[in-house]
């Protein structure tokens, strides 16, 4: 009789666990960003509720990435089988290497517990370089463009004139030597 009671309790515990199972996913598993100082980077993460119940989703941040990242929304309600993409922005005025996690809490509306999916995030912020361009056909525009243009114009005028003067001097020297 004791075995029957213990078996029944174990089966009930297993069935209760199965009915309270919560499945969800968030991705990608890892995000790596390389940005210039002050450059705004954007991206998105995927949330998916594979349950037959609505779940509440909360996106959090931890680590040195926390002050750098912002989301369009951090609280979401996902219906069964719903997939949603959440946009984020990252910007840093300080050069450095930042890392952390994006813990994402999935929980049923009427349940205290939940599960956490964590996305690892690494951000490398480099010193801004005015000559870095994304388009190889774009000419960099440094601050002293006007001075460089003036110098180029002066060189364009004086180089041919100096070449003519040097050529004339050489011709004069050769003629003088031939007359002697």
Secondary structure, 3 states (H helix, E strand, C coil): CHHHHHHHHHHHHHHHHHHCCCCEEEECCEEEEEEECCCCEEEEEEEEECCCCCEEEEECCEECCCCCEEECCCEEEECCCCEEEEEEEECCCCCEEEEEEEEEEEEECCCCCCEEEEEEEEEEEECCCCCCCCCCCCCCCCCCHHHHHHHHHHHHHHHHHHHHHHHHHHHHHHHHHHHC
